[in-house]
Amino acid sequence: MEHRACMRSPLKLPITIEFEGREIYCTTRDFGLGGISLELDNTLLIPGSETKLVFSLHQDNTRGKRHTLDAQVAYTKHDGIGLSFSQLDKVSFDTLHALLKFTKKQNLH
């Protein structure tokens, strides 16, 4: 059984990982205040890699504010990766709070 420091909620959201000047497009699997897991087939990312996540909380991903979070690769598997959030300043914490509210709203439908 996997041990997590924070509870996770299911979340399906298009997201972009920025890494060493590249953009990787994928979908979230679940989310918690400590990290996020992503559905991703083949990845160049290795544990410890620093990344930036970019996403919108609108379904079409074209309207509204684009959010960013710094994250570190915690693990990689054949079908996805896990990221832990790093450098949580006030802006990052506010972004996580908005994502948590969005997750709760999404899981009610």
HUTA-V728159 format. One record per run of one state. SS is the DSSP state (alpha for helix, beta for strand, coil for the rest). FROM is the first residue (numbers start at 1). LEN is the number of residues. If there is no record, write none. Layout:
SS&FROM&LEN  SS&FROM&LEN
This chain:
coil&1&8  beta&9&2  coil&11&3  beta&14&6  coil&20&2  beta&22&11  coil&33&2  beta&35&5  coil&40&10  beta&50&7  coil&57&9  beta&66&12  coil&78&2  beta&80&6  coil&86&4  alpha&90&18  coil&108&2
